Amino acid sequence: MAFYDEMAVMALEMITEFGQPVTISKTEPGEYDPETGGEAPGAPVEQTAQGILLDFTGQEFQNNSLIRQGDKKLKVAAQDLVWVPGLLDKVVAQGGTWSIVPPLKEVNPAGMPILYELQLRS
């Protein structure tokens, strides 16, 4: 496992050097409120990650009909993330707020997450 641990650290170092900080946010569900008989409003939670924001290539558009014009690809280092990005999370990068849309890809040889590749849509 030490080899993949080193690869995760190396991915974080490379993305930190050549990428940019991005903010991933989600809303934690609220707890049950007996006075209202429903759920209390959720609380927003944020984490900063290191990522590289890229455009999709023409070849990717031809091979994948789920990509729309204007979508971006975000590669995020898995090392030091507090939680794994999910489809309901939002990403703030380059002054814009993006939604994560399927597919969400995880590079995890031998079960060790190294990198997440997210498809973003504004």
RAVENMO-V299933 format. One record per residue. N is the residue number from 1. PHI is phi in radians with two decimals (none if undefined). Layout:
BEGIN
n = (N/N)
phi = (PHI/PHI)
END
This chain:
BEGIN
n = (1/2/3/4/5/6/7/8/9/10/11/12/13/14/15/16/17/18/19/20/21/22/23/24/25/26/27/28/29/30/31/32/33/34/35/36/37/38/39/40/41/42/43/44/45/46/47/48/49/50/51/52/53/54/55/56/57/58/59/60/61/62/63/64/65/66/67/68/69/70/71/72/73/74/75/76/77/78/79/80/81/82/83/84/85/86/87/88/89/90/91/92/93/94/95/96/97/98/99/100/101/102/103/104/105/106/107/108/109/110/111/112/113/114/115/116/117/118/119/120/121/122)
phi = (none/-1.05/-1.05/-1.26/-1.06/-1.12/-1.15/-1.15/-1.15/-1.11/-1.07/-1.10/-1.10/-1.16/-1.19/-1.12/-1.21/-1.85/-1.87/-2.65/-1.26/-2.25/-1.91/-1.93/-2.22/-2.58/-1.92/-1.29/-1.09/-1.36/-1.55/-1.14/-1.91/-1.14/-1.19/-1.68/1.32/-2.43/-1.57/-1.21/-1.00/-1.33/-1.88/-1.27/-2.28/-2.20/-2.44/-1.72/-2.25/-1.75/-2.54/-2.13/-1.68/-2.26/-1.48/-1.33/-1.51/-1.03/-1.09/-1.15/-1.09/-1.19/-1.55/-2.41/-1.35/-1.44/-1.47/-1.88/-1.01/1.69/-1.14/-2.16/-1.93/-2.09/-1.77/-2.07/-1.20/-1.33/-1.05/1.29/-1.31/-1.34/-2.46/-1.36/-1.03/-2.18/-1.20/-1.64/-1.39/-2.04/-2.18/-1.87/-2.63/0.86/1.36/-2.10/-1.90/-2.15/-1.67/-1.56/-2.10/-1.14/-1.55/-1.87/-1.84/-2.15/-1.63/-2.52/-1.10/1.02/1.40/-1.82/-1.07/-1.98/-2.66/-2.02/-1.98/-1.97/-1.70/-1.94/-2.42/-1.56)
END
